[in-house]
């Protein structure tokens, strides 16, 4: 449903996904804005959450002209195809999903060998 809303250029809700705040301000709470009778659909709600999550990443990760690709990991981007599309459109870069399905385990193993 979120993918359909995205493809139809339906404006998602403004969703702030800071449910637990952030390090600089742990008291920040999440919010959902711009809800109307006409746009209150499961697809636009889901799209709002996806865009909110991607916006957090965008604000956190500065992108410069040297970057050519984003490598994404995790089940959200792997199992929700519209999330990959939102990231590509928001950052203006292609997204490649990691081929490892247990990224944290692989990262920990690689880190342990590199830090010896």
Residue, then its C-alpha position, 0 to 999 in steps of 0.5 A: x500500500x505504501x508503494x502504491x501511494x508513493x508511485x501515485x505521488x500521494x503526499x505522505x504524512x509528516x512523521x517524526x519517528x523519534x520515539x525514544x528521542x535522540x542522544x542530544x535530547x532524549x525527551x523528544x517525542x514522535x509525531x504525525x502531522x497533516x492528517x485529513x479525512x481524504x489522506x488518512x489511508x494505511x498506505x499514506x500512513x505507512x509511507x509517512x513512517x518510511x519517509x520519516x525513517x529515511x529523513x532521519x538517515x538523511x539528516x544524520x548522514x551528510x552526502x557529498x559529490x564524491x559519493x556514488x552509491x549507498x550500501x543499505x543493510x537491514x531487513x527494513x530496506x530488504x523487505x520493504x522495496x519502497x524504502x529503497x526507492x525513497x532512499x534513492x530519491x531522497x539522497x539522489x544516489x543508487x542504493x545497493x542492498x547488502x547481500x549478507x542477511x546477518x549484517x551485525x554478525x558479519x560486521x562483528x566478525x570482520x571487526x574482531x579480525x581487524x582489531x587483532 
